[in-house]
């Protein structure tokens, strides 16, 4: 029997893990893996090697050389191939071994490692970890802009802790942030419905402002603020850690507000102040209060606040002890949809084909002004 707890666990062979592998996921910021470089990555409790060929094309292959199981990322990238540092076995981007310097030529054709479809898009490297031919990588034309910024972070908590965030948390979690520089905290009344992409959440504030949030299945968040369009993926590293890959199309880059936004980006890319993880851990230990954060770190206070609340939720097993209320309608609907889809997946029944339709994209461009 499938229940909502099943979608917290995404390792190989798990129900949610097999379902999640039917979708493309970002795995790295494109600018952080240069031509000729290889990086070890961990996605959904599996390890892989990400490398960029000398010509610039990204590839994801198995983590270890099958000869003596050495980590491939410490080897050499040669044209579009990668060579193991231990004994020089060389692998094409397809995973096929093409050279074994100390072996007979016929041996290489018998050896192949895993290879995953990989693409650059919107400043991120995307990979597909499922079996068979992948679906087309979804496109987001309204994010194909010059003023696009890509950011990423890792948090030591399950990806669902982040996925189930909703606008109700903002007046409390982000009380000291830029969200409330120009308006008083308000608690919205929310309405939720299943959409063709996942869950559509509309928050109506007492002032009359309407805030629209799109949750795209399986792990996408999309919303529009006055200063930016936002698109993010919450990607499991394993069941206790996740990475967020997020895109912002910025609307305000000049003046005092523009400078504040640039400083926020510097802080999030490690160029200004201490990391949000370091500060967030200090908050969780009781060594620091969020309301006392000042200096360069304040530029990134939103990430610090989210770190403290999401990591502070503890391990996924505690979700069974939650007391949910009417304000939790969005996460309740998300969990019901996951239960339904995982149940259908387990039974071999047709699955809903999630798509960000023109209707939803148009709704996004008009939202939250």
Residue pairs with C-beta under 8 A, 6 or more apart in sequence:
2 15
2 339
2 342
2 343
2 346
3 339
4 319
4 335
4 336
4 338
4 339
5 316
5 319
5 320
6 14
6 15
6 16
6 338
6 339
6 342
7 16
7 160
7 335
7 338
7 339
7 342
8 16
8 158
8 160
8 239
8 316
8 319
9 16
9 17
9 239
9 316
10 16
10 17
10 20
10 44
10 45
10 159
10 236
10 239
11 17
11 44
11 45
11 46
11 238
11 239
12 44
12 45
12 46
15 342
15 345
15 346
16 338
16 342
17 44
17 45
18 345
19 218
19 341
19 342
19 345
20 44
20 218
20 219
20 236
21 44
21 128
21 129
21 130
21 131
22 130
22 135
23 128
23 130
23 135
23 218
23 219
24 119
24 126
24 127
24 128
24 134
24 135
24 137
24 138
25 43
25 126
25 127
25 128
25 129
25 219
25 233
25 235
26 124
26 125
26 126
26 233
26 235
26 245
27 41
27 43
27 48
27 50
27 60
27 124
27 125
27 126
27 127
27 235
28 39
28 41
28 50
28 124
28 125
28 152
29 123
29 124
29 125
29 150
29 151
29 152
29 245
30 58
30 120
30 123
30 124
30 125
30 150
31 123
31 150
32 39
33 39
33 50
33 51
33 52
33 58
33 125
34 52
35 52
35 53
35 54
35 55
35 56
35 77
36 52
36 53
36 54
36 77
37 51
37 52
37 77
38 49
38 50
38 51
38 52
38 72
38 73
38 74
38 75
38 77
38 82
39 49
39 50
39 51
39 73
40 47
40 48
40 49
40 50
40 63
40 71
40 73
41 47
41 48
41 49
41 50
41 60
42 48
42 237
42 238
43 127
43 129
43 235
43 236
43 237
44 129
44 236
44 237
44 238
45 236
45 237
45 238
45 239
46 63
46 129
47 63
47 64
48 60
48 61
48 62
48 63
48 114
48 116
48 127
49 60
49 61
49 62
49 63
49 71
49 72
49 73
49 82
50 58
50 59
50 60
50 73
50 118
50 125
50 127
51 58
51 59
51 61
51 73
51 77
51 82
52 58
52 59
52 77
53 59
53 77
53 79
53 80
53 81
53 93
54 77
54 78
54 79
54 80
55 79
55 80
57 80
57 93
57 120
58 118
58 119
58 120
58 125
59 80
59 82
59 93
59 115
59 118
60 115
60 116
60 118
60 127
61 72
61 82
61 91
61 93
61 95
61 113
61 114
61 115
61 116
62 72
62 95
62 113
62 114
62 115
63 71
63 72
63 73
64 70
64 71
64 72
64 113
65 72
65 75
65 84
65 86
65 87
65 89
65 91
65 113
66 97
66 111
66 113
67 84
67 86
67 87
67 89
67 100
68 86
68 87
70 84
70 85
70 86
72 82
72 84
72 91
74 85
75 82
75 83
75 84
75 85
76 82
76 83
76 85
77 83
78 90
80 92
80 93
81 90
81 91
81 92
81 93
81 98
82 90
82 91
83 89
83 90
83 91
83 99
84 90
84 91
87 100
87 101
87 102
88 99
88 100
88 101
88 102
89 97
89 99
89 100
89 101
89 108
89 111
90 97
90 98
90 99
90 100
91 97
91 98
91 113
92 98
93 115
94 112
94 115
95 112
95 113
95 114
95 115
96 109
96 111
96 112
97 108
97 109
97 111
97 112
97 113
98 108
99 108
100 107
100 108
100 111
116 127
116 128
116 129
117 127
117 128
117 134
118 125
118 126
118 127
118 128
119 125
119 126
119 127
119 137
120 126
121 137
121 139
122 140
122 143
122 144
122 148
122 150
122 231
122 247
123 148
123 149
123 150
123 247
124 150
124 245
124 247
126 137
128 134
128 135
128 137
138 355
138 356
140 231
140 356
142 229
142 249
142 361
142 364
142 365
143 229
143 231
143 247
143 249
145 249
147 249
147 250
147 251
147 253
148 247
148 248
148 249
148 250
149 247
149 248
149 250
149 265
150 245
150 246
150 247
151 245
151 246
151 247
151 248
151 265
151 268
151 269
152 243
152 244
152 245
152 246
153 243
153 244
153 268
153 276
153 277
153 303
154 237
154 241
154 242
154 243
154 244
154 277
155 161
155 162
155 241
155 242
155 244
155 277
155 307
155 310
155 311
156 240
156 241
156 277
156 311
157 240
157 241
157 242
157 310
157 311
157 313
158 236
158 239
158 240
158 242
158 315
158 316
159 219
159 234
159 235
159 236
159 242
160 234
160 316
160 319
161 242
161 310
161 311
161 313
161 316
162 234
162 242
162 244
162 306
162 310
163 215
163 219
163 221
163 234
163 334
164 330
164 331
164 334
165 221
165 306
165 310
166 190
166 201
166 213
166 327
166 328
166 330
166 331
167 188
167 190
167 201
167 203
167 211
167 213
168 187
168 188
168 190
168 327
168 328
169 309
170 179
171 180
171 185
171 186
171 187
172 185
173 305
173 306
173 309
174 180
174 301
174 302
174 305
175 185
176 290
176 291
176 293
176 301
176 305
177 301
177 302
177 305
178 260
178 301
178 302
179 302
183 207
186 205
186 206
186 207
186 209
187 205
187 206
188 203
188 204
188 205
188 206
188 211
189 203
189 204
190 201
190 202
190 203
190 204
190 327
190 329
190 330
191 201
191 202
191 204
192 199
192 200
192 201
192 202
192 329
192 330
192 333
193 199
193 200
193 333
194 200
194 333
194 337
195 214
195 360
196 354
196 355
196 356
196 357
196 359
196 360
197 214
197 215
197 216
197 217
197 220
197 354
197 355
197 356
197 357
197 360
198 214
198 215
198 216
198 217
198 220
198 334
198 337
198 354
199 214
199 215
199 330
199 333
199 334
199 337
200 212
200 213
200 214
200 215
200 360
200 363
201 212
201 213
201 214
201 215
201 330
202 210
202 211
202 212
202 213
203 210
203 211
203 212
203 213
204 210
204 211
205 211
209 368
210 367
210 368
211 223
211 367
211 368
212 223
212 224
212 363
212 364
212 367
212 368
213 221
213 222
213 223
213 330
214 220
214 221
214 222
214 223
214 356
214 360
214 363
214 364
215 221
215 330
215 334
216 222
216 354
216 356
217 337
217 341
217 352
217 354
218 338
218 354
219 233
219 234
219 235
220 231
220 232
220 233
221 230
221 231
221 232
221 233
221 234
222 230
222 231
222 232
222 356
222 364
223 230
223 364
223 367
223 368
224 230
224 364
224 365
224 367
224 368
224 369
225 368
226 251
226 252
226 368
226 369
227 250
227 251
227 252
227 257
227 261
228 248
228 249
228 250
228 251
228 252
228 261
229 248
229 249
229 251
229 364
229 365
230 246
230 247
230 248
231 246
231 247
232 244
232 245
232 246
232 247
233 244
233 245
233 246
234 242
234 243
234 244
235 242
235 243
235 244
235 245
236 242
237 243
239 316
240 315
250 261
252 258
252 261
253 261
253 262
260 299
263 272
263 296
263 299
264 299
264 300
264 302
266 272
266 299
267 273
267 276
267 296
267 297
267 299
267 300
268 276
268 300
268 303
272 296
272 299
272 300
273 295
273 296
273 297
273 299
273 300
274 296
274 297
276 300
276 303
276 304
276 307
277 307
279 288
279 293
279 297
279 304
279 307
280 303
280 304
280 307
280 308
280 311
282 288
283 289
283 290
283 304
283 307
283 308
284 308
284 311
284 312
290 301
290 304
290 305
290 308
293 301
293 304
297 304
324 331
324 332
341 351
341 352
344 350
344 351
345 351
